Amino acid sequence: MNKIVIIDDHQLFLHGLKLTLENSNNEVLVFDNPLLALMQIERLQPDLILMDLCMPEMDGICLIDELAKRGILSPVVVLSACEEYKDVLIALQKGAMGFIPKNYAPQDLLSGLESVLMGNIFVPENIQHQLDVLLQEEQQNKVRYHLSGRQAEILTLLYKGKTNREIAELLSISPDTVKFHQKGIYQVLDVSGMNSRAKAIEKALQVGLLHA
């Protein structure tokens, strides 16, 4: 018997999935709040974690990050009802072991979870093709919008809301050097004028240089 944790804020889906998994001889624990789940998972030590990608308190990608920070090694499978797969790709890049659409047939879902429990990565074949296209586009953008290591560091800190002075202190460089690298970032991303910082961050998110 496997111990499975489900984290999803949609009650109807949550309990339907719980019933499906229990009928296949699994112990299932459900949480409709990811913050509450995070408090309990370390104690529960589940064999598998299923989580919705889109939740108001904390999205699935942030939750994956938090699990990793806490050293929780249970495999994660993300669930989603939307057909925008960019966040799915990010979740897999951050260590998720699988993706299952919420409209997946119960028997196919169980087969996918069984594959993950055996140590495999599971993504439906038709969706894997779309992820491969997204990954290729992301790689092409990284070549097209190539940043130096220092520029990438500064862009990430700008995205985190740090001021030029704070960035200078964190990286042990002068504020003038920060400004110099900022200009280089703006040139690479082809942004200018007022709100260049906001434009650069928006562009970097669009082309995959930053992840929300």
Backbone torsions as a table, in degrees:
resi	resn	phi	psi	omega
1	MET	NA	131.1	178.5
2	ASN	-97.9	143.3	174.8
3	LYS	-95.5	118.8	-175.6
4	ILE	-121.5	131.4	175.0
5	VAL	-104.2	131.2	175.2
6	ILE	-113.8	132.0	178.2
7	ILE	-124.3	111.6	-176.3
8	ASP	-160.2	136.0	-178.0
9	ASP	-89.3	2.0	177.5
10	HIS	-96.9	104.5	-170.6
11	GLN	-59.4	-43.2	-176.6
12	LEU	-63.0	-46.7	178.5
13	PHE	-65.1	-43.1	-177.8
14	LEU	-55.3	-48.9	-175.6
15	HIS	-78.1	-29.0	174.3
16	GLY	-65.7	-42.5	178.3
17	LEU	-67.4	-38.6	177.8
18	LYS	-58.1	-45.5	-179.3
19	LEU	-63.9	-42.7	178.6
20	THR	-58.6	-45.4	-177.6
21	LEU	-72.2	-37.7	178.2
22	GLU	-65.8	-34.6	178.7
23	ASN	-68.6	-14.0	176.6
24	SER	-104.3	25.4	173.0
25	ASN	65.9	45.2	174.2
26	ASN	-116.3	148.8	169.5
27	GLU	-86.7	123.1	-172.5
28	VAL	-122.9	129.7	175.5
29	LEU	-119.7	134.6	-174.2
30	VAL	-119.0	145.2	176.4
31	PHE	-136.4	132.5	175.2
32	ASP	-98.6	4.3	178.7
33	ASN	-133.3	118.0	-176.7
34	PRO	-64.0	-29.7	179.4
35	LEU	-67.8	-40.2	176.4
36	LEU	-66.6	-40.1	179.1
37	ALA	-61.3	-42.3	-178.2
38	LEU	-60.6	-33.4	-180.0
39	MET	-70.6	-24.5	-172.9
40	GLN	-104.7	-23.3	-169.8
41	ILE	-61.6	-39.9	-178.7
42	GLU	-60.3	-37.4	178.8
43	ARG	-73.5	-37.2	-175.2
44	LEU	-74.6	-32.8	-178.4
45	GLN	48.8	62.4	-178.1
46	PRO	-71.5	157.6	175.0
47	ASP	-77.8	-21.6	-176.0
48	LEU	-156.9	142.4	176.1
49	ILE	-120.8	125.1	174.1
50	LEU	-108.6	130.7	-178.5
51	MET	-141.6	143.0	172.9
52	ASP	-70.3	145.3	177.1
53	LEU	-76.7	-30.8	-173.0
54	CYS	-114.6	101.6	177.4
55	MET	-133.8	143.8	-173.8
56	PRO	-67.9	-38.9	-175.8
57	GLU	-72.3	-38.8	179.8
58	MET	-162.6	124.9	-178.3
59	ASP	-75.6	166.3	-174.6
60	GLY	-60.5	-35.2	-178.6
61	ILE	-66.5	-44.3	177.0
62	CYS	-63.6	-37.3	179.8
63	LEU	-65.1	-40.0	175.9
64	ILE	-59.8	-42.9	178.1
65	ASP	-60.5	-43.8	-178.2
66	GLU	-66.6	-38.7	177.8
67	LEU	-62.3	-41.7	179.7
68	ALA	-64.6	-41.8	179.6
69	LYS	-60.3	-32.4	-177.5
70	ARG	-90.4	3.2	177.0
71	GLY	72.0	24.0	179.2
72	ILE	-84.2	119.5	-170.9
73	LEU	-100.7	1.6	179.0
74	SER	-58.0	133.8	178.3
75	PRO	-63.2	143.8	-177.7
76	VAL	-114.5	134.0	171.3
77	VAL	-118.9	127.9	-179.7
78	VAL	-95.7	147.2	-179.2
79	LEU	-120.5	145.5	177.0
80	SER	-158.9	146.8	176.5
81	ALA	-97.8	-11.6	-176.1
82	CYS	-87.4	160.9	-177.9
83	GLU	-106.9	19.8	173.3
84	GLU	-99.4	111.1	-167.3
85	TYR	-99.6	8.9	179.8
86	LYS	-62.3	-42.6	179.5
87	ASP	-67.7	-31.1	176.4
88	VAL	-63.5	-44.1	178.4
89	LEU	-60.7	-43.8	179.1
90	ILE	-61.6	-43.4	-179.9
91	ALA	-60.6	-42.2	178.7
92	LEU	-67.0	-38.8	178.1
93	GLN	-65.3	-27.2	179.8
94	LYS	-88.5	0.6	173.3
95	GLY	119.2	-2.5	176.0
96	ALA	-61.1	145.2	-176.3
97	MET	-95.7	-2.5	179.5
98	GLY	-176.8	166.7	174.9
99	PHE	-137.0	134.5	177.5
100	ILE	-134.0	124.2	176.6
101	PRO	-65.7	149.8	-178.2
102	LYS	-70.1	-18.2	178.5
103	ASN	-93.5	12.8	-178.9
104	TYR	-67.7	142.4	178.1
105	ALA	-62.6	140.0	-177.1
106	PRO	-52.1	-42.8	-177.9
107	GLN	-67.6	-37.2	177.2
108	ASP	-67.8	-38.3	176.9
109	LEU	-60.5	-46.6	-179.9
110	LEU	-62.3	-38.5	178.1
111	SER	-65.2	-40.3	178.6
112	GLY	-64.0	-43.4	179.9
113	LEU	-66.4	-37.5	177.3
114	GLU	-61.9	-39.0	178.3
115	SER	-63.1	-42.5	179.1
116	VAL	-65.2	-40.8	179.7
117	LEU	-64.5	-21.7	176.5
118	MET	-86.8	0.6	176.5
119	GLY	99.0	8.9	-179.4
120	ASN	-95.5	159.6	169.7
121	ILE	-92.6	131.1	-177.1
122	PHE	-121.3	125.2	171.4
123	VAL	-141.9	132.5	177.0
124	PRO	-54.1	142.3	-171.3
125	GLU	-57.6	-42.2	-177.9
126	ASN	-66.7	-30.8	179.4
127	ILE	-81.1	-32.7	177.8
128	GLN	-57.4	-38.5	178.5
129	HIS	-61.3	-43.0	-179.5
130	GLN	-68.0	-35.4	176.5
131	LEU	-66.4	-38.3	178.4
132	ASP	-62.0	-39.2	178.1
133	VAL	-64.8	-44.7	179.0
134	LEU	-62.0	-41.4	179.9
135	LEU	-64.3	-40.9	178.5
136	GLN	-63.2	-42.7	178.4
137	GLU	-62.7	-41.3	-179.9
138	GLU	-63.0	-42.3	180.0
139	GLN	-66.5	-39.4	177.9
140	GLN	-64.1	-39.3	179.1
141	ASN	-65.8	-35.7	179.2
142	LYS	-66.4	-31.4	176.0
143	VAL	-75.0	-43.9	-177.8
144	ARG	-66.5	-43.3	-178.4
145	TYR	-108.2	63.1	-175.0
146	HIS	-76.5	126.3	176.0
147	LEU	-112.3	147.1	173.2
148	SER	-69.4	167.0	178.5
149	GLY	-57.8	-42.5	-179.9
150	ARG	-67.4	-41.1	178.2
151	GLN	-62.6	-40.8	179.0
152	ALA	-63.3	-40.5	177.1
153	GLU	-60.1	-47.1	-176.6
154	ILE	-67.8	-40.3	177.8
155	LEU	-59.7	-43.4	179.2
156	THR	-61.9	-41.0	179.6
157	LEU	-70.4	-34.5	174.0
158	LEU	-62.0	-43.2	179.3
159	TYR	-61.5	-33.5	179.2
160	LYS	-79.5	1.5	174.7
161	GLY	87.4	13.9	-179.3
162	LYS	-75.3	144.3	175.0
163	THR	-79.7	166.7	177.7
164	ASN	-58.4	-40.6	-179.8
165	ARG	-65.7	-41.2	178.8
166	GLU	-64.4	-40.9	178.5
167	ILE	-62.9	-42.9	179.8
168	ALA	-59.3	-43.1	-179.6
169	GLU	-67.5	-42.3	-178.8
170	LEU	-64.3	-37.0	-175.9
171	LEU	-98.9	0.3	179.9
172	SER	57.6	45.3	175.7
173	ILE	-130.8	172.0	-178.3
174	SER	-83.7	155.9	175.2
175	PRO	-57.1	-35.0	178.5
176	ASP	-63.9	-36.8	177.8
177	THR	-67.2	-37.0	176.0
178	VAL	-61.0	-46.4	179.8
179	LYS	-61.6	-39.6	178.5
180	PHE	-59.7	-46.2	-179.7
181	HIS	-69.5	-33.1	176.6
182	GLN	-60.2	-44.1	179.1
183	LYS	-59.6	-40.4	177.9
184	GLY	-63.5	-40.4	178.0
185	ILE	-61.6	-46.0	-178.8
186	TYR	-62.9	-36.6	178.8
187	GLN	-67.0	-44.6	-179.9
188	VAL	-61.8	-42.1	-176.9
189	LEU	-86.2	-1.7	176.5
190	ASP	57.7	51.3	175.0
191	VAL	-123.3	150.8	-179.2
192	SER	-159.1	175.5	176.2
193	GLY	82.3	-162.7	-179.9
194	MET	-63.5	148.7	179.1
195	ASN	58.7	35.3	-179.7
196	SER	-58.5	-37.0	-179.8
197	ARG	-60.9	-50.2	-179.3
198	ALA	-62.8	-40.2	179.0
199	LYS	-63.7	-41.5	-179.3
200	ALA	-64.4	-41.9	179.3
201	ILE	-64.8	-44.3	178.8
202	GLU	-60.4	-44.4	180.0
203	LYS	-65.0	-42.4	-179.4
204	ALA	-62.8	-36.9	176.8
205	LEU	-67.2	-40.7	-178.6
206	GLN	-63.3	-39.4	-173.9
207	VAL	-96.8	3.7	174.1
208	GLY	87.5	11.5	175.9
209	LEU	-78.8	-24.1	173.5
210	LEU	-125.7	152.3	175.6
211	HIS	-123.0	130.8	-179.4
212	ALA	-63.9	NA	NA
